[in-house]
Amino acid sequence: MVTAVLLPLLSVLAISVTHSEGVYDVGKPLGPVFALTFMVLIHATIGPLFGTPRTATVPFTVGVQPLLPSSMAHVGLLVFFAVFFGLAFLVSYKESNVMTSVGKVLNPVFLLLLFSVFALGFANPMGVAGKQAVTAAYKGDSFFNGFLQGYNTMDALAGLAFGVTVVTAVRQLGKTKPSSNAKVTAKAGVFATGAIGLIYLGLIWLGATTLSTYKASADGGVAFNQLVTYYLGGLGHALLATLLTVTCLTTAVGLVAAFAQDFHNHFSKVSYRGWLGFMCVASFATANFGLDTIIQWSTPMLMFLYPFAMVLILLSVFSPLFNRDPLVYALVVGFTTVPALLDMVAAFPPVVSQSAFGQALGAFQQHVLPFANLGMDWVVPAAAGAVLGLGLHFLRPVLGRAKAPSSEENND
């Protein structure tokens, strides 16, 4: 709930408070090179490298593949991915269509399908959620385990990346002034993330009720498949396939449109539609590596980027208190860099994390940085950077007055 609901809300508020038009503006106090690098890394991670391909692999793996004979699985995969990203391209082809297609068609269909599943679960629950055994991962340090698992939703990164799409959509509604655009963006963010929170609570409750009938699953898609099949049999699987495809297509449209809009703004020699085509083709290629491989290699990048995203989101939200002073940004982000790099190395597959180099860095990390065993070793350095940066920011005028010569000294 904190990582996948509160942080995305704060990311939208960060866009609103700073009157930004995208993720580039959020990192701009640290200079154009950092802002551009951060924007490219965010879009690459939630875009063609990991996030967007996953929007195609999830509905295929969970909803479509079980319906195909094993001999047709590879051909079915290629056809599904081609159709999926073809639709994402067509829906996003005109920027003005994104708001209409997602807001008035895809999202309502998704919500209708999802709440029909909720209604079945609430009307005839499989078991009592509160009486189920606690799984091993949540018997100790449950908050931090859930916090880190929330990285895999990529929602906070997407909240920053979607900023350009949200601001563009609000502008199309006639709110062209930065102040009025920011207010609508903030209100929409509060409403949308509040609804997401309710959906997550419903899913958590439904998942817990199934534990009296099914074993805990590491794959949410498998668990949801068991749920709808229990209530609706074969029809349930068809419903799930439709639900996942619509849900993931909605996300894919937002991701490819945001990527194309941001990249066209900063690399304008290539048109919006050119970047859109590149994004869809690259995502199609990456999706063919499979869901397990994508998740395995996305985790290190998420462990690296999330600390930067979180500190930049918080700095942006509270930036009016220190006038977006670049010094404060530089110290907080600078102090966050080393822990973020160590978290990335520790999260790599064994070929990297268990090498002599990886083990040496891991030992240093565990012995030197507080909360490293919880995956939160960036918190203390970032807080130290914030204290130092804010202290220097507020002391600078005092020190400046103390150094300024008096009028008598000037006369002399």
PEPE-V468169 format. One record per run of one state. SS is the DSSP state (H for helix, E for strand, - for the rest). FROM is the first residue (numbers start at 1). LEN is the number of residues. If there is no record, write none. Layout:
ss=SS from=FROM len=LEN
ss=SS from=FROM len=LEN
//
This chain:
ss=- from=1 len=1
ss=H from=2 len=16
ss=- from=18 len=5
ss=H from=23 len=8
ss=- from=31 len=1
ss=H from=32 len=18
ss=- from=50 len=1
ss=H from=51 len=17
ss=- from=68 len=2
ss=H from=70 len=23
ss=- from=93 len=2
ss=H from=95 len=29
ss=- from=124 len=5
ss=H from=129 len=3
ss=- from=132 len=4
ss=H from=136 len=3
ss=- from=139 len=3
ss=H from=142 len=12
ss=- from=154 len=1
ss=H from=155 len=7
ss=- from=162 len=1
ss=H from=163 len=10
ss=- from=173 len=5
ss=H from=178 len=35
ss=- from=213 len=7
ss=H from=220 len=13
ss=- from=233 len=1
ss=H from=234 len=33
ss=- from=267 len=5
ss=H from=272 len=16
ss=- from=288 len=3
ss=H from=291 len=27
ss=- from=318 len=1
ss=H from=319 len=3
ss=- from=322 len=4
ss=H from=326 len=22
ss=- from=348 len=2
ss=H from=350 len=4
ss=- from=354 len=2
ss=H from=356 len=13
ss=- from=369 len=3
ss=H from=372 len=3
ss=- from=375 len=3
ss=H from=378 len=26
ss=- from=404 len=3
ss=H from=407 len=5
ss=- from=412 len=1
//
